[in-house]
Structure formats: C-alpha cells, structure tokens
Amino acid sequence: MSDRRWQYKVVEIDIRMFGGKLSERVQEELDRLGPQGWELVSVVQAAPADALRMFCKREA
C-alpha cells in the first residue's frame, strides 16, 4: 500500500457567448494551475450549455 496522499480540485469554466474562446480560457486556467503542482485528471461537460468541469490532483 502506498503512503502517498493527494489533494483534489474541481475547477468549473462557465460557457459564455462572449468573453473569449472556451479553449483559450481552459488553457489559461491549466497554465495557472500547472506551476502550483496540479495535474489534470479528467474533464466533464454534462450538456453542451453546462459548465466544463476539470478535475485535478496533486500530491499533498
């Protein structure tokens, strides 16, 4: 059994008609989280108009 412990973070990116492309906003958020040690694990969008949810983890 591993002694590793993890922290988890869920980041929501709202879908907007105005305010920049979704891909650019996601890239900005990932660029901000990466240096803090967060690793993207999964992305979920339940419906086309629903927020994009990014699930990240980092070692505690």
N, C-alpha and C positions, 0 to 999 in steps of 0.2 A: 504494500500500500504506500502511496506517495504522501509525503508531508507537505506537498505544495498546496498553497491556498490561493484563491482567486477572488478578485473584486469584479463585479459586473456593472455595466452601464447600459441603459437603453436611451438612445437619442432619437427624438422624433423630428422629422423635417416635414413641415406642412407643405401641401400642394398649394401653389399660388398661381393666379393667372398673370400677375405682374410681380416683378421683383427678382428677376434673374432666372436662368435655366436651372432646373432641378439638379442636373448633373454637376453644374458648377457649384451649387450650394452644398451638395454632398461632398464634392472634392475638397472644398474649403473646410468643412467640418472634420473630414478624415485627416487633412493636413494639420489641423489644430490638435486632434486627439493623439495622433501618432507619436509626437515627441513627448507626450505625457505617459507613454507606455501602453496605451490602449491598442488592442488588436481587434479588428473587425471579425466577428464570428458568423453573423447571419444578417440578412436584410429581409424584411417582410412588408408587403403592402397588401392589405386585405381586399381593398377595392380600388379602382382607378382614381377615385376622388379622395381616398383615405390618405392619411399621413404615411410617410415612409418611416419605418422603424428599423434602426440599426442597433444590433446587439453586439456589444464589445466586452472584452475581458482583459484583465492584466493581473499579473502576479501580485499578491498582497504583500 
